[in-house]
Structure formats: C-alpha cells, structure tokens
Amino acid sequence: MLEAFLSLAVIVLIGNSLGRLFPGWNIDEFRKSITRIVLFFLLPALIFDVIYHCNLEGVLFEVPACAIAGIVGGLILGLAAFHWMPLDRRAKGALILACSFANVLYLGLPLLQGVFRDPTIHIEKVAILSQVTHVPLSLTFGALLAMCYSDQRGGTLRASLKEIARFPPLWALAAALICKYLEVPVPGFVLRTAEVLGESVPGLMVLSLGMAIRIERIDRLSPLLVVSGIKLVVCPVIVFLVAGLLAMKEPYHEAVTLEGGMPSQLLAIAIADRYNLDSQILARAIVVTTLLSFATIPLVRWMLF
C-alpha cells in the first residue's frame, strides 16, 4: 500500500504544482476540461470495459449496499454532531454533505488498482459500483439535505433527477449489463477502444484531484476534524461491518471497506453552490479529509485487516 500511496501522492503533487510551474495557464479551466473529458468519454469507456468483462457475482448488489450503509452512517453521525455546534445553518449543511458522500472514484479507483494488482479480480468494479451508487444519491438525497439547510431556493429535485438521467457513466453501466446478460455481440474494435480509453482514467483523475486542492490557511479546524473522524474512521468501520454481514469474499470485503474510508466527495461542491450552502468550509473539509486520508486509510486497513 505504501508504494501505491507514494505514486498517487506524486501525481497529486504534480497536479497541485502546475499553477506555479505554468503561471500563464488557467488551471481551473484546464481541470474542468479534464473532468468533462473523463466524465463524458473516458469513464464510460472504463465502466463498459470492466463491467462487460468481469464476474459480478457477489458484488453487484453487495457493493451498493455497503456504499449506502456508509452514506447513511455518515449522514446520521453528521446530523448528530453538527446539530449542537454553534455554526451557521449553511455551514452545517455543507459539513453534513462532507460526512456523507465520498470520493470513491477519483481517489478510490487508482488506490484500489495500486493495492490489488491481480488483473483477474477486476478490482475496478468495486470503485465503479460505489460511484454509481454515490452520484445518484448525492444528487437526490444530498440535494434534499442541501434544500433543508439552504437560506434560499437554489434548485429543484426535478432538475437533479434530470442530471442523473443524463449522467453518462450510468448509461455505460446499463449498456454493459444489457450486452453482458442478454449476450448482445459487441465488435472487437469497440471493446479494444473502450479498453484503451479506460486505461487513461486513473492517472487523469488523480492529476485533476491535485489541481483541485488549494493549500491555504485553514480556520475553524474543530468541525473539520469532526468531519474527518466520521468520514475517514467511522464510515469505513460501518462498511466493514455491513460487508461482513453480507459475507463478502476477499479481496472485495477489504476493497469496499477502503472505499468507505475515502475523503469527502468533490461533487458536493456543486451541490453546495447550487443550494447556497457554505462552499468555502466544504472545500476546506475536502482538502483536510483528502490530506488526512493518506494517513487514515493505511491505518484503517492495518486495524481491520
């Protein structure tokens, strides 16, 4: 795991240094362009390639169930923890979002690929199934939570449902499952194209993550530490217990637990912006949990496995 973390840390550092190395670049626009390319082309290709070829027995329903357990656990603990804190409602809503939804793909996928190197187990399917569980829930239940804590009307649930329907990775998942289980023939060049495009996803996602991190002075540290404790320590324990109850086999039990300990989700920023929550404190929570995760994930793995 140390080698996997070091390689990811180097890529994150490169992404974070691009603005200083190339001061003429518009890093935010560059990062958004990378994100759009990954979201609309590369990630759907990766999902189709992995799901079409891998054996989903024992993970197709178990991984989403574990992901939901982690989300619900973080949500309940976040509601309980921040209900009594003397914070603005908009800040409370943002911090509860940070407790609930995890960065299971941008950091989770390359981490799992680095830790579990046997290509025959298709460990990517754990990250993919986790992601297609997190995104619809964050765009619906996350949006409902944001509405409750917002001080103004910033969007509608109907608009969130439309976004889910237009989410390209979900279409790729549906197409892969249809082709797989209905035995629809897929031309070899299509499968090869999906494989080649998918191979570029992990590196670009980690690079983009590094570009999104802003190292700055962080105030109001105590609520950020509460978020970190819930998201990075308690949530993976919840996922570990639920996976045990579902009798998940290794290495998927370990992989889904690691996914449960990923830092706060980047998509939460977009939800906070739409519903006028405190995006600044949420961004700080994402930075703090991301940086601390490089220590907590190996620790949680050592404690549980």
C-alpha positions in Angstrom: 0.0 0.0 0.0 2.9 2.4 0.7 4.1 2.2 -2.9 0.5 2.8 -4.2 0.2 5.9 -1.9 3.5 7.3 -2.9 2.7 7.1 -6.6 -0.6 8.8 -6.0 1.0 11.4 -3.9 3.5 12.2 -6.6 0.7 12.6 -9.2 -1.3 14.8 -6.7 1.8 16.9 -6.1 2.3 17.4 -9.9 -1.3 18.4 -10.4 -1.0 20.8 -7.4 2.2 22.3 -8.8 1.0 23.0 -12.3 -0.3 26.5 -11.5 3.1 27.5 -10.1 5.1 25.8 -12.9 3.0 27.4 -15.7 1.6 30.7 -14.3 0.1 31.5 -17.7 -2.2 28.5 -17.6 -5.8 28.8 -16.4 -5.6 25.8 -14.1 -9.3 25.8 -13.1 -10.4 25.7 -16.8 -7.8 23.1 -17.5 -9.1 20.9 -14.7 -12.7 21.4 -15.7 -11.8 20.3 -19.3 -10.1 17.2 -18.0 -13.1 16.4 -15.8 -15.5 16.8 -18.7 -13.4 14.5 -20.9 -13.2 11.9 -18.2 -16.9 12.1 -17.4 -18.3 12.0 -20.9 -15.8 9.8 -22.7 -13.1 8.0 -20.7 -15.1 7.0 -17.6 -18.0 5.5 -19.6 -15.4 3.5 -21.6 -13.8 2.2 -18.5 -17.1 1.2 -17.0 -18.2 -0.6 -20.1 -14.9 -2.4 -20.4 -14.8 -3.5 -16.8 -18.4 -4.5 -16.3 -18.7 -6.3 -19.6 -15.7 -8.5 -18.9 -15.8 -9.1 -15.2 -17.7 -11.5 -13.0 -20.2 -9.5 -10.9 -21.3 -12.4 -8.7 -21.1 -11.4 -5.1 -20.6 -7.7 -5.7 -23.4 -6.4 -8.0 -25.8 -5.8 -5.0 -23.4 -6.1 -2.1 -21.1 -3.2 -3.0 -24.0 -0.7 -3.5 -25.5 -1.9 -0.2 -22.2 -1.3 1.6 -21.9 2.1 -0.1 -25.4 3.1 1.1 -24.6 2.0 4.6 -21.5 4.3 4.6 -23.5 7.2 3.3 -26.4 6.7 5.7 -24.0 6.3 8.6 -22.1 9.4 7.8 -25.3 11.3 7.3 -26.8 10.3 10.7 -23.5 11.0 12.5 -23.1 14.3 10.8 -26.6 15.4 11.7 -26.0 14.4 15.3 -22.6 16.0 15.5 -23.4 19.4 14.0 -26.8 19.8 15.4 -25.3 21.2 18.6 -22.4 23.1 17.2 -22.7 26.9 17.1 -22.4 27.1 13.3 -24.4 28.8 10.6 -27.1 26.6 9.0 -25.4 26.8 5.6 -22.1 25.6 7.2 -23.9 22.8 9.0 -25.5 21.6 5.7 -22.2 21.7 3.9 -20.3 19.8 6.6 -23.0 17.1 6.7 -22.6 16.6 3.0 -18.9 16.2 3.6 -19.6 13.5 6.1 -22.0 11.6 3.9 -20.5 11.3 0.4 -17.0 10.0 -0.5 -14.5 10.4 -3.3 -14.8 6.7 -4.3 -13.7 7.1 -7.8 -11.2 10.0 -8.3 -9.0 8.7 -5.4 -10.6 5.3 -4.7 -10.2 3.8 -8.2 -6.4 4.4 -8.6 -5.8 3.4 -4.9 -7.6 0.1 -5.4 -5.7 -0.6 -8.6 -2.4 0.1 -6.8 -3.2 -2.1 -3.8 -4.8 -5.0 -5.6 -2.7 -5.7 -8.6 -4.1 -9.0 -9.8 -5.9 -8.1 -13.1 -8.1 -11.2 -12.9 -10.1 -10.0 -9.9 -11.2 -6.8 -11.8 -11.0 -4.7 -8.6 -12.2 -1.7 -10.6 -15.7 -2.9 -10.3 -15.8 -2.1 -6.6 -15.0 1.6 -7.3 -17.4 1.7 -10.3 -20.3 0.2 -8.4 -19.5 2.5 -5.5 -19.5 5.6 -7.7 -22.8 4.7 -9.5 -24.3 4.4 -6.0 -22.9 7.7 -4.6 -23.7 10.0 -7.5 -27.5 9.4 -7.8 -27.8 9.6 -4.0 -25.8 12.8 -3.7 -27.8 14.4 -6.5 -31.1 13.4 -4.8 -30.8 12.9 -1.1 -27.8 15.3 -1.0 -29.9 17.9 -2.8 -32.8 17.4 -0.4 -30.4 17.8 2.6 -29.0 21.0 1.0 -32.5 22.4 0.5 -33.2 21.9 4.2 -30.2 23.9 5.2 -30.2 26.5 2.5 -31.3 30.0 3.1 -32.7 30.5 -0.4 -34.2 28.4 -3.2 -31.3 27.3 -5.4 -32.7 24.5 -7.5 -35.2 21.7 -7.7 -35.2 18.0 -7.1 -36.6 17.6 -10.6 -33.5 19.2 -12.0 -31.3 16.8 -10.0 -33.2 13.8 -11.4 -32.7 15.1 -14.9 -29.0 15.3 -14.2 -29.0 11.7 -13.1 -30.8 10.7 -16.3 -28.1 12.4 -18.3 -25.1 11.0 -16.3 -23.0 9.2 -18.9 -21.5 6.6 -16.6 -24.9 5.3 -15.7 -25.7 4.8 -19.4 -22.4 3.0 -19.8 -23.3 0.7 -16.9 -26.7 0.0 -18.3 -25.3 -0.8 -21.8 -22.6 -3.1 -20.3 -25.2 -5.0 -18.3 -27.5 -5.4 -21.2 -24.8 -6.6 -23.5 -23.4 -8.9 -20.9 -26.5 -10.6 -19.7 -28.5 -10.6 -23.0 -25.4 -11.8 -24.8 -25.5 -8.9 -27.3 -22.5 -9.2 -29.6 -20.0 -6.3 -29.3 -17.5 -5.8 -32.1 -13.9 -6.4 -31.1 -12.7 -2.9 -32.1 -15.4 -1.4 -29.8 -14.1 -3.4 -26.8 -10.5 -2.5 -27.7 -11.4 1.2 -27.9 -13.1 1.1 -24.5 -10.1 -0.7 -23.0 -7.6 1.9 -24.4 -9.7 4.9 -23.3 -10.3 3.4 -19.9 -6.6 2.9 -19.1 -6.1 6.7 -19.1 -8.8 7.3 -16.4 -7.0 6.7 -13.1 -4.0 9.0 -13.8 -6.0 11.8 -15.2 -8.4 11.7 -12.2 -5.6 11.9 -9.6 -3.9 14.7 -11.6 -7.3 16.6 -11.6 -7.6 16.0 -7.9 -4.2 17.5 -7.3 -5.2 20.5 -9.4 -8.4 21.0 -7.3 -6.6 21.1 -3.9 -5.8 24.5 -2.6 -3.3 24.6 0.3 -4.2 27.7 2.4 -4.6 28.8 6.0 -7.5 26.8 7.4 -9.6 28.2 10.2 -12.5 26.7 12.1 -10.5 23.5 12.5 -12.6 21.7 15.0 -15.6 21.0 12.8 -13.2 19.8 10.0 -11.7 17.3 12.4 -15.1 16.1 13.3 -15.9 15.5 9.6 -12.5 13.8 9.2 -13.2 11.4 12.2 -16.6 10.5 10.8 -15.7 10.2 7.2 -12.3 8.6 7.4 -12.6 6.4 10.6 -16.2 5.6 11.5 -17.6 5.2 8.0 -15.1 2.5 6.9 -15.8 0.6 10.1 -19.6 0.8 9.3 -18.9 -0.5 5.8 -16.6 -3.2 7.2 -19.3 -4.5 9.5 -22.0 -4.4 6.8 -19.8 -6.2 4.3 -19.1 -8.9 7.0 -22.9 -9.3 7.5 -23.3 -9.7 3.7 -20.5 -12.4 3.8 -18.5 -10.6 1.1 -15.4 -12.5 0.0 -11.9 -11.2 -0.1 -10.4 -9.1 -1.6 -13.8 -7.3 -2.2 -14.5 -7.1 1.5 -11.3 -5.2 2.0 -11.7 -3.1 -1.1 -15.2 -1.9 -0.3 -14.0 -1.0 3.2 -11.2 1.1 1.8 -13.8 2.8 -0.4 -15.8 3.5 2.7 -12.8 5.4 4.1 -12.3 7.7 1.1 -12.3 11.5 1.7 -15.2 13.8 1.0 -16.7 13.9 -2.5 -15.8 16.7 -4.9 -19.3 16.7 -6.4 -20.6 18.0 -3.1 -19.1 21.4 -4.0 -21.5 21.7 -7.0 -24.5 20.8 -4.8 -23.4 23.3 -2.1 -23.1 26.0 -4.8 -26.5 25.3 -6.3 -28.3 25.5 -2.9 -26.2 28.3 -1.5 -24.6 26.4 1.3 -21.2 27.4 2.7 -19.0 26.2 -0.2 -15.8 27.5 1.4 -16.0 25.4 4.5 -16.9 22.4 2.4 -13.9 22.9 0.2 -11.7 23.0 3.3 -13.3 19.8 4.5 -12.5 18.2 1.2 -8.9 19.3 1.4 -8.4 18.3 5.0 -10.0 14.8 4.6 -8.1 14.2 1.4 -4.7 15.1 3.0 -5.5 13.1 6.2 -6.7 10.1 4.2 -3.1 9.4 3.2 -2.6 8.5 6.9 -6.0 7.1 7.9 -6.5 4.7 5.0 -3.4 2.6 5.8 -4.2 2.9 9.5 -7.8 1.6 9.0 -6.5 -1.2 6.7 -4.0 -2.2 9.4 -6.6 -2.2 12.2 -9.3 -4.1 10.3 -7.3 -6.4 8.1 
